[in-house]
C-alpha cells in the first residue's frame, strides 16, 4: 500500500513538472518581446555590408580609372624613347615621372613593369596597388587589389590631330604659358613617334575664342568671305570688318590688324 502511494505521488510530481515545462514552452514560443532587436541586428548587418560594398567598390573603380589614365599618358610619353640606346632606363624614368604627375597625390599606385620592344615598335606597361578598404575591413576583407595595363604601338598609317586651344581672355598669364608648353609637348611626342615625318602626321590648331586675328597678310586670301552677311551671336561680317551690336549702338573692330 505504501509503495502504491509513493508511486502515485511520484507520477503526480512528474506530471506537474511536465506541465510546467509545457507551459514554459508555450509561453516562450508565443513571447515576441525582444524580437525587434534581433531583426534589427540582422537587417543592420546586411545594410552595413551592402553599404561597405558600395563605398569601397566605388572608391576602387575611381582609383582604377585614375590609374588607367595616368598609365596611358605615361606609356605614350615613354614611347618617345623607343629605339634609343637608353630606352630601358630613360624610358622607364619618363614613364614613372608622367605616371606620378598625372596620378592623385593620395594614391600609392606605382608602375610594376614596363617593357620596350624596339623591334616591334611597342611599349607595354602595368601598374597597380592594394587599396585598403574603408568598411569591408570590418567583415575581414582588408584590401582590394587594383591593376591596370597599357600598350602603345607605333603605326604606319597617317595621323591627323586637331588641338582645340582656349586662347580667350580667361587664359591670360601663366595659363596660356602652360598651355603652349603642353601643346608643344604633345606635338613633339606625336611627331617623334612617327619619325617626325610631316607626310604621316599632321597637327591642326583650332583657337577657342570669340574671334580670330588672321593677320593683315591674309586680308585678300581666297578663304576670306568679304561679301557674306552671316549673322552669329549678334555679330556680322561686312566688307572686311566685324560689327558687333551692343547696348543700342555699333562697335567696329577691324579684323585685319597685327595686334
C-alpha positions as CSV (number, residue, x, y, z in Angstrom):
1,X,0.0,0.0,0.0
2,X,2.8,2.4,0.9
3,X,4.6,1.6,-2.3
4,X,1.5,2.4,-4.4
5,X,1.0,5.7,-2.7
6,X,4.7,6.6,-3.2
7,X,4.4,5.7,-6.9
8,X,1.3,7.8,-7.3
9,X,3.0,10.7,-5.6
10,X,6.0,10.4,-7.9
11,X,3.8,10.2,-11.0
12,X,1.9,13.3,-9.9
13,X,5.2,15.1,-9.4
14,X,6.4,14.2,-12.9
15,X,3.1,15.3,-14.4
16,X,3.4,18.7,-12.6
17,X,7.0,19.2,-13.9
18,X,6.0,18.2,-17.4
19,X,3.1,20.6,-17.1
20,X,5.4,23.4,-16.1
21,X,7.8,22.6,-18.9
22,X,4.9,22.6,-21.4
23,X,3.6,25.9,-20.0
24,X,7.0,27.5,-20.3
25,X,7.5,26.2,-23.8
26,X,4.1,27.6,-24.8
27,X,4.9,31.0,-23.3
28,X,8.3,31.1,-24.9
29,X,7.0,30.3,-28.4
30,X,4.4,33.0,-28.2
31,X,6.6,35.6,-26.4
32,X,7.5,38.3,-29.0
33,X,9.4,40.6,-26.6
34,X,12.9,41.4,-28.0
35,X,12.3,40.1,-31.4
36,X,12.5,43.6,-32.9
37,X,16.1,43.9,-31.6
38,X,17.0,40.6,-33.2
39,X,15.5,41.5,-36.6
40,X,17.1,45.0,-36.4
41,X,20.5,43.4,-35.7
42,X,20.2,41.1,-38.7
43,X,19.0,43.9,-41.1
44,X,21.6,46.3,-39.9
45,X,24.4,43.9,-40.6
46,X,23.1,43.3,-44.1
47,X,22.8,47.0,-44.7
48,X,26.2,47.7,-43.3
49,X,27.7,45.1,-45.6
50,X,25.8,46.5,-48.6
51,X,27.0,50.0,-47.8
52,X,30.6,48.8,-47.5
53,X,30.4,47.1,-50.8
54,X,29.0,50.2,-52.5
55,X,31.5,52.6,-50.9
56,X,34.7,50.5,-51.3
57,X,33.7,49.4,-54.8
58,X,33.1,53.0,-55.9
59,X,36.5,54.0,-54.4
60,X,38.2,51.1,-56.2
61,X,36.6,51.9,-59.6
62,X,37.6,55.6,-59.2
63,X,41.1,54.6,-58.3
64,X,41.4,52.2,-61.3
65,X,40.1,54.9,-63.8
66,X,42.7,57.4,-62.5
67,X,45.5,54.8,-62.7
68,X,44.5,53.8,-66.2
69,X,44.5,57.4,-67.4
70,X,47.9,58.1,-65.8
71,X,49.4,54.9,-67.2
72,X,48.1,55.7,-70.7
73,X,49.8,59.1,-70.5
74,X,53.0,57.6,-69.1
75,X,53.2,54.9,-71.7
76,X,52.6,57.3,-74.5
77,X,55.4,59.6,-73.2
78,X,57.8,56.8,-72.7
79,X,57.3,55.6,-76.3
80,X,59.4,58.6,-77.4
81,X,62.4,56.6,-76.2
82,X,61.8,53.6,-78.4
83,X,64.9,52.6,-80.3
84,X,67.2,54.8,-78.3
85,X,70.2,53.3,-76.5
86,X,68.9,54.3,-73.1
87,X,65.3,53.3,-73.8
88,X,65.1,50.9,-70.8
89,X,66.5,53.4,-68.3
90,X,65.4,56.8,-69.5
91,X,62.1,55.5,-70.9
92,X,61.3,54.0,-67.5
93,X,62.2,57.2,-65.7
94,X,60.0,59.2,-68.1
95,X,57.1,56.8,-67.6
96,X,57.3,56.9,-63.8
97,X,57.5,60.7,-63.8
98,X,54.4,61.1,-66.1
99,X,52.6,58.4,-64.1
100,X,53.2,60.2,-60.8
101,X,52.4,63.6,-62.1
102,X,49.0,62.5,-63.6
103,X,48.0,60.5,-60.6
104,X,46.2,61.7,-57.5
105,X,48.7,62.7,-54.7
106,X,47.0,60.4,-52.2
107,X,47.4,57.3,-54.4
108,X,50.1,54.8,-53.7
109,X,50.0,53.1,-57.1
110,X,53.3,52.5,-58.9
111,X,54.4,51.2,-62.3
112,X,55.0,47.5,-61.7
113,X,56.7,46.8,-65.1
114,X,57.4,48.4,-68.4
115,X,58.8,46.7,-71.5
116,X,60.3,48.4,-74.6
117,X,60.1,46.3,-77.7
118,X,62.1,48.3,-80.2
119,X,61.9,45.6,-82.9
120,X,58.1,45.7,-83.0
121,X,57.9,49.4,-82.0
122,X,55.8,48.7,-78.9
123,X,55.7,49.6,-75.3
124,X,53.8,47.5,-72.7
125,X,53.3,48.7,-69.1
126,X,51.5,47.5,-66.0
127,X,50.7,49.4,-62.8
128,X,48.6,48.9,-59.6
129,X,48.3,48.9,-55.9
130,X,46.5,47.3,-52.9
131,X,43.8,49.7,-51.7
132,X,42.8,49.5,-48.0
133,X,39.1,49.2,-47.6
134,X,37.1,51.6,-45.5
135,X,34.2,49.4,-44.4
136,X,34.7,45.9,-45.8
137,X,37.7,45.6,-43.4
138,X,35.1,45.2,-40.6
139,X,34.0,42.0,-42.4
140,X,37.6,40.7,-42.8
141,X,38.2,42.0,-46.3
142,X,41.0,44.4,-45.7
143,X,42.4,45.1,-49.2
144,X,41.3,45.3,-52.8
145,X,43.9,44.6,-55.5
146,X,43.8,47.1,-58.4
147,X,45.7,46.6,-61.6
148,X,45.8,48.3,-65.0
149,X,47.7,47.8,-68.2
150,X,48.6,49.9,-71.2
151,X,50.1,49.3,-74.6
152,X,51.4,51.7,-77.2
153,X,52.4,50.7,-80.7
154,X,53.8,52.8,-83.5
155,X,51.7,52.6,-86.6
156,X,52.5,53.0,-90.3
157,X,49.3,54.9,-91.1
158,X,48.7,58.6,-91.2
159,X,47.6,60.5,-88.2
160,X,45.6,63.8,-88.1
161,X,45.4,65.6,-84.8
162,X,43.3,68.7,-84.1
163,X,44.1,70.6,-80.9
164,X,41.4,73.0,-79.7
165,X,43.2,75.5,-77.6
166,X,41.5,78.1,-75.4
167,X,43.2,81.4,-76.1
168,X,40.4,83.6,-74.7
169,X,40.9,86.3,-72.1
170,X,40.4,83.8,-69.2
171,X,43.7,82.1,-70.2
172,X,45.9,85.2,-69.6
173,X,49.1,85.0,-67.6
174,X,50.5,81.6,-66.6
175,X,47.6,79.7,-68.0
176,X,48.4,80.5,-71.7
177,X,52.1,79.9,-71.0
178,X,51.4,76.4,-69.6
179,X,49.0,75.7,-72.5
180,X,51.8,76.5,-75.0
181,X,54.2,74.1,-73.2
182,X,51.6,71.3,-73.1
183,X,50.7,71.7,-76.7
184,X,54.3,71.7,-77.8
185,X,55.0,68.6,-75.7
186,X,52.1,66.8,-77.3
187,X,53.2,67.8,-80.8
188,X,56.8,66.6,-80.1
189,X,55.5,63.2,-78.8
190,X,53.3,62.6,-81.7
191,X,55.8,63.7,-84.3
192,X,58.8,61.9,-82.8
193,X,56.7,58.8,-82.5
194,X,56.4,58.7,-86.3
195,X,59.9,59.8,-87.1
196,X,59.0,63.4,-87.4
197,X,57.5,62.9,-90.9
198,X,55.0,65.5,-91.9
199,X,53.7,63.1,-94.5
200,X,52.3,60.8,-91.8
201,X,51.4,63.2,-89.1
202,X,49.6,66.5,-89.4
203,X,48.6,68.7,-86.5
204,X,46.0,71.4,-86.7
205,X,45.3,74.2,-84.2
206,X,41.8,75.4,-83.6
207,X,41.6,78.6,-81.4
208,X,38.8,78.6,-78.8
209,X,37.8,82.3,-78.7
210,X,35.1,84.7,-79.8
211,X,37.2,85.9,-82.8
212,X,40.4,85.1,-84.6
213,X,43.1,87.5,-85.8
214,X,44.2,86.1,-89.1
215,X,46.8,88.8,-89.8
216,X,46.9,91.6,-92.3
217,X,48.8,89.4,-94.8
218,X,45.6,87.3,-95.2
219,X,43.3,90.2,-95.9
220,X,42.9,89.2,-99.6
221,X,43.1,85.4,-99.1
222,X,40.6,83.4,-101.1
223,X,39.1,81.8,-98.0
224,X,38.1,85.2,-96.5
225,X,34.4,85.8,-97.0
226,X,34.3,89.6,-97.9
227,X,30.8,89.7,-99.1
228,X,28.9,87.5,-96.7
229,X,26.4,88.8,-94.2
230,X,26.1,85.7,-92.0
231,X,24.9,86.7,-88.5
232,X,26.1,84.8,-85.5
233,X,25.7,85.7,-81.9
234,X,24.8,89.4,-82.7
235,X,27.9,89.8,-84.9
236,X,28.1,90.2,-88.7
237,X,31.0,90.3,-91.2
238,X,30.7,93.2,-93.7
239,X,33.4,94.4,-96.0
240,X,36.3,93.1,-94.0
241,X,35.0,94.4,-90.7
242,X,33.3,92.6,-87.8
243,X,30.4,94.7,-86.5
244,X,29.0,93.9,-83.0
245,X,25.7,95.2,-81.8
246,X,25.8,96.0,-78.1
247,X,23.6,98.3,-76.0
248,X,21.9,100.0,-78.9
249,X,25.0,101.1,-80.8
250,X,27.6,99.7,-83.2
251,X,31.1,98.9,-82.3
252,X,33.5,98.3,-85.2
253,X,36.6,96.2,-84.9
254,X,39.0,95.7,-87.8
255,X,39.6,92.0,-88.4
256,X,42.9,92.6,-90.3
257,X,45.3,94.0,-87.7
258,X,48.6,92.9,-86.5
259,X,47.8,93.5,-82.8
